């Protein structure tokens, strides 16, 4: 392999490690919270369980605010389901959500 590919792979690994560190230390999420959130969301578990794969699966389902309001998303993006997911992710003491005074656009994202 050429040197540029090796450097890119090393950089990608560093970015991945930084993301995992952020999720674990700042958000305080573990495999348990992410796994439980996936189960409630009805999203297939990743074939290789890892913090990054769990986050990627949740992001693929809920990462696009515009897609969440499409008719085909009415079953997967219910208020009850989103609240349950936020409660699971908030078990670690992380404050999620917003306040009543927030704009609806902010809460949707």
Phi and psi restraints in degrees (value plus and minus 20) as a CYANA .aco file:
   2 UNK   PHI    -102.0   -62.0
   2 UNK   PSI     144.9   184.9
   3 UNK   PHI     -84.2   -44.2
   3 UNK   PSI     -56.5   -16.5
   4 UNK   PHI     -83.5   -43.5
   4 UNK   PSI     -60.3   -20.3
   5 UNK   PHI     -85.9   -45.9
   5 UNK   PSI     -59.7   -19.7
   6 UNK   PHI     -85.0   -45.0
   6 UNK   PSI     -63.4   -23.4
   7 UNK   PHI     -84.5   -44.5
   7 UNK   PSI     -60.7   -20.7
   8 UNK   PHI     -84.3   -44.3
   8 UNK   PSI     -61.5   -21.5
   9 UNK   PHI     -84.0   -44.0
   9 UNK   PSI     -61.9   -21.9
  10 UNK   PHI     -82.7   -42.7
  10 UNK   PSI     -61.7   -21.7
  11 UNK   PHI     -84.5   -44.5
  11 UNK   PSI     -62.5   -22.5
  12 UNK   PHI     -82.9   -42.9
  12 UNK   PSI     -58.7   -18.7
  13 UNK   PHI     -84.6   -44.6
  13 UNK   PSI     -61.3   -21.3
  14 UNK   PHI     -83.6   -43.6
  14 UNK   PSI     -61.6   -21.6
  15 UNK   PHI     -83.2   -43.2
  15 UNK   PSI     -64.4   -24.4
  16 UNK   PHI     -80.5   -40.5
  16 UNK   PSI     -62.8   -22.8
  17 UNK   PHI     -84.4   -44.4
  17 UNK   PSI     -60.0   -20.0
  18 UNK   PHI     -85.2   -45.2
  18 UNK   PSI     -58.4   -18.4
  19 UNK   PHI     -85.1   -45.1
  19 UNK   PSI     -63.8   -23.8
  20 UNK   PHI     -83.7   -43.7
  20 UNK   PSI     -62.0   -22.0
  21 UNK   PHI     -80.8   -40.8
  21 UNK   PSI     -63.5   -23.5
  22 UNK   PHI     -81.3   -41.3
  22 UNK   PSI     -67.5   -27.5
  23 UNK   PHI     -82.3   -42.3
  23 UNK   PSI     -62.2   -22.2
  24 UNK   PHI     -94.6   -54.6
  24 UNK   PSI     -64.0   -24.0
  25 UNK   PHI    -108.6   -68.6
  25 UNK   PSI     -64.8   -24.8
  26 UNK   PHI    -103.4   -63.4
  26 UNK   PSI     -69.6   -29.6
  27 UNK   PHI    -103.5   -63.5
  27 UNK   PSI     -41.8    -1.8
  28 UNK   PHI      42.3    82.3
  28 UNK   PSI      10.5    50.5
  29 UNK   PHI    -108.8   -68.8
  29 UNK   PSI     121.9   161.9
  30 UNK   PHI    -135.7   -95.7
  30 UNK   PSI     159.3   199.3
  31 UNK   PHI     -77.0   -37.0
  31 UNK   PSI     -55.5   -15.5
  32 UNK   PHI     -81.0   -41.0
  32 UNK   PSI     -71.4   -31.4
  33 UNK   PHI     -83.3   -43.3
  33 UNK   PSI     -64.3   -24.3
  34 UNK   PHI     -86.5   -46.5
  34 UNK   PSI     -60.1   -20.1
  35 UNK   PHI     -84.0   -44.0
  35 UNK   PSI     -66.7   -26.7
  36 UNK   PHI     -82.4   -42.4
  36 UNK   PSI     -59.9   -19.9
  37 UNK   PHI     -82.2   -42.2
  37 UNK   PSI     -59.5   -19.5
  38 UNK   PHI     -84.7   -44.7
  38 UNK   PSI     -60.5   -20.5
  39 UNK   PHI     -82.7   -42.7
  39 UNK   PSI     -65.1   -25.1
  40 UNK   PHI     -85.1   -45.1
  40 UNK   PSI     -58.5   -18.5
  41 UNK   PHI     -90.0   -50.0
  41 UNK   PSI     -37.7     2.3
  42 UNK   PHI      55.6    95.6
  42 UNK   PSI       4.6    44.6
  43 UNK   PHI    -115.2   -75.2
  43 UNK   PSI     120.3   160.3
  44 UNK   PHI     -82.4   -42.4
  44 UNK   PSI     118.7   158.7
  45 UNK   PHI     -89.5   -49.5
  45 UNK   PSI     125.4   165.4
  46 UNK   PHI     -85.4   -45.4
  46 UNK   PSI     127.8   167.8
  47 UNK   PHI     -85.0   -45.0
  47 UNK   PSI     -51.1   -11.1
  48 UNK   PHI    -134.1   -94.1
  48 UNK   PSI      85.7   125.7
  49 UNK   PHI     -90.3   -50.3
  49 UNK   PSI     101.5   141.5
  50 UNK   PHI    -174.3  -134.3
  50 UNK   PSI     138.9   178.9
  51 UNK   PHI     -75.3   -35.3
  51 UNK   PSI     -67.2   -27.2
  52 UNK   PHI     -83.8   -43.8
  52 UNK   PSI     -59.8   -19.8
  53 UNK   PHI     -88.0   -48.0
  53 UNK   PSI     -57.5   -17.5
  54 UNK   PHI     -84.3   -44.3
  54 UNK   PSI     -66.9   -26.9
  55 UNK   PHI     -82.9   -42.9
  55 UNK   PSI     -61.2   -21.2
  56 UNK   PHI     -82.6   -42.6
  56 UNK   PSI     -59.7   -19.7
  57 UNK   PHI     -86.5   -46.5
  57 UNK   PSI     -63.0   -23.0
  58 UNK   PHI     -84.9   -44.9
  58 UNK   PSI     -60.6   -20.6
  59 UNK   PHI     -85.1   -45.1
  59 UNK   PSI     -58.8   -18.8
  60 UNK   PHI     -82.9   -42.9
  60 UNK   PSI     -54.8   -14.8
  61 UNK   PHI    -101.6   -61.6
  61 UNK   PSI     -60.9   -20.9
  62 UNK   PHI    -141.1  -101.1
  62 UNK   PSI     -13.9    26.1
  63 UNK   PHI     -96.6   -56.6
  63 UNK   PSI     -38.2     1.8
  64 UNK   PHI    -125.7   -85.7
  64 UNK   PSI      86.6   126.6
  65 UNK   PHI     -80.9   -40.9
  65 UNK   PSI     -55.4   -15.4
  66 UNK   PHI     -89.2   -49.2
  66 UNK   PSI     -60.9   -20.9
  67 UNK   PHI     -87.5   -47.5
  67 UNK   PSI     -46.6    -6.6
  68 UNK   PHI     -84.3   -44.3
  68 UNK   PSI     -40.4    -0.4
  69 UNK   PHI    -124.0   -84.0
  69 UNK   PSI     -11.5    28.5
  70 UNK   PHI     -96.2   -56.2
  70 UNK   PSI     132.8   172.8
  71 UNK   PHI     -76.0   -36.0
  71 UNK   PSI     -57.1   -17.1
  72 UNK   PHI     -90.7   -50.7
  72 UNK   PSI     -30.9     9.1
  73 UNK   PHI    -116.2   -76.2
  73 UNK   PSI     -19.2    20.8
  74 UNK   PHI     -82.7   -42.7
  74 UNK   PSI     -48.9    -8.9
  75 UNK   PHI    -103.6   -63.6
  75 UNK   PSI     -56.0   -16.0
  76 UNK   PHI    -107.9   -67.9
  76 UNK   PSI     -37.3     2.7
  77 UNK   PHI    -137.5   -97.5
  77 UNK   PSI      24.2    64.2
  78 UNK   PHI     -95.5   -55.5
  78 UNK   PSI     135.7   175.7
  79 UNK   PHI     -80.0   -40.0
  79 UNK   PSI     -64.0   -24.0
  80 UNK   PHI     -80.6   -40.6
  80 UNK   PSI     -65.0   -25.0
  81 UNK   PHI     -84.9   -44.9
  81 UNK   PSI     -63.2   -23.2
  82 UNK   PHI     -83.9   -43.9
  82 UNK   PSI     -59.9   -19.9
  83 UNK   PHI     -84.9   -44.9
  83 UNK   PSI     -60.4   -20.4
  84 UNK   PHI     -83.7   -43.7
  84 UNK   PSI     -61.0   -21.0
  85 UNK   PHI     -84.5   -44.5
  85 UNK   PSI     -64.4   -24.4
  86 UNK   PHI     -83.5   -43.5
  86 UNK   PSI     -56.7   -16.7
  87 UNK   PHI     -84.0   -44.0
  87 UNK   PSI     -61.3   -21.3
  88 UNK   PHI     -83.6   -43.6
  88 UNK   PSI     -68.0   -28.0
  89 UNK   PHI     -89.5   -49.5
  89 UNK   PSI     -41.0    -1.0
  90 UNK   PHI    -108.4   -68.4
  90 UNK   PSI     -21.5    18.5
  91 UNK   PHI     -80.2   -40.2
  91 UNK   PSI     -43.6    -3.6
  92 UNK   PHI    -102.1   -62.1
  92 UNK   PSI     -19.9    20.1
  93 UNK   PHI      78.7   118.7
  93 UNK   PSI     -23.2    16.8
  94 UNK   PHI     -91.8   -51.8
  94 UNK   PSI     111.9   151.9
  95 UNK   PHI    -104.8   -64.8
  95 UNK   PSI      96.6   136.6
  96 UNK   PHI    -137.7   -97.7
  96 UNK   PSI     141.3   181.3
  97 UNK   PHI      75.7   115.7
  97 UNK   PSI    -175.4  -135.4
  98 UNK   PHI    -166.5  -126.5
  98 UNK   PSI    -179.2  -139.2
  99 UNK   PHI    -138.9   -98.9
  99 UNK   PSI     146.5   186.5
 100 UNK   PHI     -80.7   -40.7
 100 UNK   PSI     -50.4   -10.4
 101 UNK   PHI     -98.9   -58.9
 101 UNK   PSI     -29.6    10.4
 102 UNK   PHI     -85.8   -45.8
 102 UNK   PSI     130.1   170.1
 103 UNK   PHI     -87.7   -47.7
 103 UNK   PSI     130.1   170.1
 104 UNK   PHI     -81.3   -41.3
 104 UNK   PSI     -54.4   -14.4
 105 UNK   PHI     -81.4   -41.4
 105 UNK   PSI     -58.2   -18.2
 106 UNK   PHI     -87.6   -47.6
 106 UNK   PSI     -62.9   -22.9
 107 UNK   PHI     -86.6   -46.6
 107 UNK   PSI     -52.5   -12.5
 108 UNK   PHI     -88.8   -48.8
 108 UNK   PSI     -50.0   -10.0
